[in-house]
Amino acid sequence: MPIRVVPLSSGFMLTSIVGAIVSGMYVYPINPSWGFTLILFFTIMLVASFISMTYAPLETKESLELRKK
């Protein structure tokens, strides 16, 4: 069974990068347990966006709708 991967937006990747940086610079020094948790969360988001970039289908929903017309 092939892996089905949803294409994610570039805003999702930008949010994960900025969130990890802000969590590392501002949250971690104040509260290490929350800082680590947020860094881990945003890192998982970043990995998900990399997987989406690599395995997402080239044809998106919009291009398929244009073909039907």
GIVENWO-V515861 format. One record per run of one state. SS is the DSSP state (A for helix, B for strand, O for the rest). FROM is the first residue (numbers start at 1). TO is the last residue. If there is no record, write none. Layout:
# GIVENWO-V515861
SS:FROM:TO, SS:FROM:TO
This chain:
# GIVENWO-V515861
O:1:9, A:10:30, O:31:31, A:32:55, O:56:60, A:61:68, O:69:69
